[in-house]
Amino acid sequence: MSDIQEIGEELYRRRKMLGLSQQQVAGANGMSRVTLSRFENGKLPEIGIRKVMTICATLGLELTIKDASQRPTLQELITEREN
C-alpha cells in the first residue's frame, strides 16, 4: 500500500467482508463512527499509527514494512522532470 487512502479503502473492504458496521469497529477502537468513515473514504488528513494498527488488529489484519527502493523518491521525480 502506498498511502493512507489505500489503507482506508482496504480496511473498508475487510470490514464489509466481515459483515461489521462502522459503529462496531469504531466502538471497539475508541473512536467515533464519523472518524472511521472519514478514514475509510480518504477524507481524514491525519490518523495515528497506533490507531491504524488497532483497527487492523480488530479486522484481523496487520501492517507490514517493505523495501520501497523500487519506487522513485520525490527528489528523483523532481530531478527527472527538470531534465
Biotite code that builds the C-alpha atoms (Angstrom):
import biotite.structure as struc

atoms = struc.array([
    struc.Atom([0.000, 0.000, 0.000], chain_id="A", res_id=1, res_name="MET", atom_name="CA", element="C"),
    struc.Atom([1.295, 3.358, -0.839], chain_id="A", res_id=2, res_name="SER", atom_name="CA", element="C"),
    struc.Atom([-0.780, 5.864, 1.073], chain_id="A", res_id=3, res_name="ASP", atom_name="CA", element="C"),
    struc.Atom([-3.304, 6.395, 3.821], chain_id="A", res_id=4, res_name="ILE", atom_name="CA", element="C"),
    struc.Atom([-6.220, 6.474, 1.370], chain_id="A", res_id=5, res_name="GLN", atom_name="CA", element="C"),
    struc.Atom([-5.368, 2.987, 0.124], chain_id="A", res_id=6, res_name="GLU", atom_name="CA", element="C"),
    struc.Atom([-5.142, 1.717, 3.691], chain_id="A", res_id=7, res_name="ILE", atom_name="CA", element="C"),
    struc.Atom([-8.572, 3.190, 4.435], chain_id="A", res_id=8, res_name="GLY", atom_name="CA", element="C"),
    struc.Atom([-10.025, 1.535, 1.335], chain_id="A", res_id=9, res_name="GLU", atom_name="CA", element="C"),
    struc.Atom([-8.545, -1.828, 2.298], chain_id="A", res_id=10, res_name="GLU", atom_name="CA", element="C"),
    struc.Atom([-9.929, -1.547, 5.824], chain_id="A", res_id=11, res_name="LEU", atom_name="CA", element="C"),
    struc.Atom([-13.338, -0.719, 4.373], chain_id="A", res_id=12, res_name="TYR", atom_name="CA", element="C"),
    struc.Atom([-13.247, -3.830, 2.154], chain_id="A", res_id=13, res_name="ARG", atom_name="CA", element="C"),
    struc.Atom([-12.203, -6.034, 5.057], chain_id="A", res_id=14, res_name="ARG", atom_name="CA", element="C"),
    struc.Atom([-14.860, -4.595, 7.377], chain_id="A", res_id=15, res_name="ARG", atom_name="CA", element="C"),
    struc.Atom([-17.550, -5.237, 4.759], chain_id="A", res_id=16, res_name="LYS", atom_name="CA", element="C"),
    struc.Atom([-16.251, -8.753, 4.123], chain_id="A", res_id=17, res_name="MET", atom_name="CA", element="C"),
    struc.Atom([-16.546, -9.485, 7.858], chain_id="A", res_id=18, res_name="LEU", atom_name="CA", element="C"),
    struc.Atom([-20.065, -8.036, 7.964], chain_id="A", res_id=19, res_name="GLY", atom_name="CA", element="C"),
    struc.Atom([-19.188, -5.442, 10.586], chain_id="A", res_id=20, res_name="LEU", atom_name="CA", element="C"),
    struc.Atom([-20.702, -1.984, 10.812], chain_id="A", res_id=21, res_name="SER", atom_name="CA", element="C"),
    struc.Atom([-18.668, 1.176, 11.124], chain_id="A", res_id=22, res_name="GLN", atom_name="CA", element="C"),
    struc.Atom([-20.171, 1.642, 14.582], chain_id="A", res_id=23, res_name="GLN", atom_name="CA", element="C"),
    struc.Atom([-18.972, -1.793, 15.713], chain_id="A", res_id=24, res_name="GLN", atom_name="CA", element="C"),
    struc.Atom([-15.399, -1.253, 14.521], chain_id="A", res_id=25, res_name="VAL", atom_name="CA", element="C"),
    struc.Atom([-15.240, 2.353, 15.701], chain_id="A", res_id=26, res_name="ALA", atom_name="CA", element="C"),
    struc.Atom([-16.601, 1.462, 19.136], chain_id="A", res_id=27, res_name="GLY", atom_name="CA", element="C"),
    struc.Atom([-14.127, -1.390, 19.529], chain_id="A", res_id=28, res_name="ALA", atom_name="CA", element="C"),
    struc.Atom([-11.317, 1.065, 18.808], chain_id="A", res_id=29, res_name="ASN", atom_name="CA", element="C"),
    struc.Atom([-12.411, 4.031, 20.923], chain_id="A", res_id=30, res_name="GLY", atom_name="CA", element="C"),
    struc.Atom([-13.195, 6.301, 18.017], chain_id="A", res_id=31, res_name="MET", atom_name="CA", element="C"),
    struc.Atom([-16.322, 7.822, 16.519], chain_id="A", res_id=32, res_name="SER", atom_name="CA", element="C"),
    struc.Atom([-18.126, 6.285, 13.575], chain_id="A", res_id=33, res_name="ARG", atom_name="CA", element="C"),
    struc.Atom([-17.630, 9.557, 11.693], chain_id="A", res_id=34, res_name="VAL", atom_name="CA", element="C"),
    struc.Atom([-13.850, 9.369, 12.136], chain_id="A", res_id=35, res_name="THR", atom_name="CA", element="C"),
    struc.Atom([-13.781, 5.787, 10.859], chain_id="A", res_id=36, res_name="LEU", atom_name="CA", element="C"),
    struc.Atom([-15.979, 6.750, 7.914], chain_id="A", res_id=37, res_name="SER", atom_name="CA", element="C"),
    struc.Atom([-13.680, 9.647, 7.017], chain_id="A", res_id=38, res_name="ARG", atom_name="CA", element="C"),
    struc.Atom([-10.661, 7.345, 7.260], chain_id="A", res_id=39, res_name="PHE", atom_name="CA", element="C"),
    struc.Atom([-12.234, 4.688, 5.037], chain_id="A", res_id=40, res_name="GLU", atom_name="CA", element="C"),
    struc.Atom([-13.179, 7.336, 2.475], chain_id="A", res_id=41, res_name="ASN", atom_name="CA", element="C"),
    struc.Atom([-9.801, 9.084, 2.354], chain_id="A", res_id=42, res_name="GLY", atom_name="CA", element="C"),
    struc.Atom([-11.183, 12.255, 3.936], chain_id="A", res_id=43, res_name="LYS", atom_name="CA", element="C"),
    struc.Atom([-9.185, 12.119, 7.174], chain_id="A", res_id=44, res_name="LEU", atom_name="CA", element="C"),
    struc.Atom([-5.964, 14.130, 6.847], chain_id="A", res_id=45, res_name="PRO", atom_name="CA", element="C"),
    struc.Atom([-4.226, 12.535, 9.858], chain_id="A", res_id=46, res_name="GLU", atom_name="CA", element="C"),
    struc.Atom([-4.625, 9.392, 11.913], chain_id="A", res_id=47, res_name="ILE", atom_name="CA", element="C"),
    struc.Atom([-2.090, 7.981, 14.332], chain_id="A", res_id=48, res_name="GLY", atom_name="CA", element="C"),
    struc.Atom([-0.214, 4.798, 13.525], chain_id="A", res_id=49, res_name="ILE", atom_name="CA", element="C"),
    struc.Atom([-1.362, 3.170, 16.769], chain_id="A", res_id=50, res_name="ARG", atom_name="CA", element="C"),
    struc.Atom([-4.971, 3.799, 15.811], chain_id="A", res_id=51, res_name="LYS", atom_name="CA", element="C"),
    struc.Atom([-4.395, 2.260, 12.374], chain_id="A", res_id=52, res_name="VAL", atom_name="CA", element="C"),
    struc.Atom([-2.736, -0.752, 13.984], chain_id="A", res_id=53, res_name="MET", atom_name="CA", element="C"),
    struc.Atom([-5.610, -1.302, 16.414], chain_id="A", res_id=54, res_name="THR", atom_name="CA", element="C"),
    struc.Atom([-8.193, -1.081, 13.618], chain_id="A", res_id=55, res_name="ILE", atom_name="CA", element="C"),
    struc.Atom([-6.150, -3.577, 11.614], chain_id="A", res_id=56, res_name="CYS", atom_name="CA", element="C"),
    struc.Atom([-5.989, -5.941, 14.591], chain_id="A", res_id=57, res_name="ALA", atom_name="CA", element="C"),
    struc.Atom([-9.759, -5.662, 15.086], chain_id="A", res_id=58, res_name="THR", atom_name="CA", element="C"),
    struc.Atom([-10.224, -6.693, 11.460], chain_id="A", res_id=59, res_name="LEU", atom_name="CA", element="C"),
    struc.Atom([-7.640, -9.483, 11.608], chain_id="A", res_id=60, res_name="GLY", atom_name="CA", element="C"),
    struc.Atom([-5.066, -7.589, 9.555], chain_id="A", res_id=61, res_name="LEU", atom_name="CA", element="C"),
    struc.Atom([-1.539, -6.367, 10.223], chain_id="A", res_id=62, res_name="GLU", atom_name="CA", element="C"),
    struc.Atom([0.665, -3.642, 8.806], chain_id="A", res_id=63, res_name="LEU", atom_name="CA", element="C"),
    struc.Atom([3.964, -4.620, 7.263], chain_id="A", res_id=64, res_name="THR", atom_name="CA", element="C"),
    struc.Atom([7.016, -2.702, 6.151], chain_id="A", res_id=65, res_name="ILE", atom_name="CA", element="C"),
    struc.Atom([8.744, -3.420, 2.881], chain_id="A", res_id=66, res_name="LYS", atom_name="CA", element="C"),
    struc.Atom([11.608, -2.005, 0.899], chain_id="A", res_id=67, res_name="ASP", atom_name="CA", element="C"),
    struc.Atom([10.366, 0.863, -1.237], chain_id="A", res_id=68, res_name="ALA", atom_name="CA", element="C"),
    struc.Atom([13.514, 1.091, -3.347], chain_id="A", res_id=69, res_name="SER", atom_name="CA", element="C"),
    struc.Atom([11.573, 0.132, -6.462], chain_id="A", res_id=70, res_name="GLN", atom_name="CA", element="C"),
    struc.Atom([9.648, 3.380, -6.270], chain_id="A", res_id=71, res_name="ARG", atom_name="CA", element="C"),
    struc.Atom([11.341, 6.688, -7.067], chain_id="A", res_id=72, res_name="PRO", atom_name="CA", element="C"),
    struc.Atom([11.821, 9.237, -4.332], chain_id="A", res_id=73, res_name="THR", atom_name="CA", element="C"),
    struc.Atom([10.270, 12.692, -4.593], chain_id="A", res_id=74, res_name="LEU", atom_name="CA", element="C"),
    struc.Atom([13.704, 14.158, -5.258], chain_id="A", res_id=75, res_name="GLN", atom_name="CA", element="C"),
    struc.Atom([14.283, 11.679, -8.114], chain_id="A", res_id=76, res_name="GLU", atom_name="CA", element="C"),
    struc.Atom([10.963, 12.646, -9.681], chain_id="A", res_id=77, res_name="LEU", atom_name="CA", element="C"),
    struc.Atom([11.771, 16.360, -9.424], chain_id="A", res_id=78, res_name="ILE", atom_name="CA", element="C"),
    struc.Atom([15.207, 15.837, -10.970], chain_id="A", res_id=79, res_name="THR", atom_name="CA", element="C"),
    struc.Atom([13.747, 13.744, -13.771], chain_id="A", res_id=80, res_name="GLU", atom_name="CA", element="C"),
    struc.Atom([11.149, 16.399, -14.517], chain_id="A", res_id=81, res_name="ARG", atom_name="CA", element="C"),
    struc.Atom([13.769, 19.149, -14.602], chain_id="A", res_id=82, res_name="GLU", atom_name="CA", element="C"),
    struc.Atom([15.862, 17.232, -17.162], chain_id="A", res_id=83, res_name="ASN", atom_name="CA", element="C"),
])
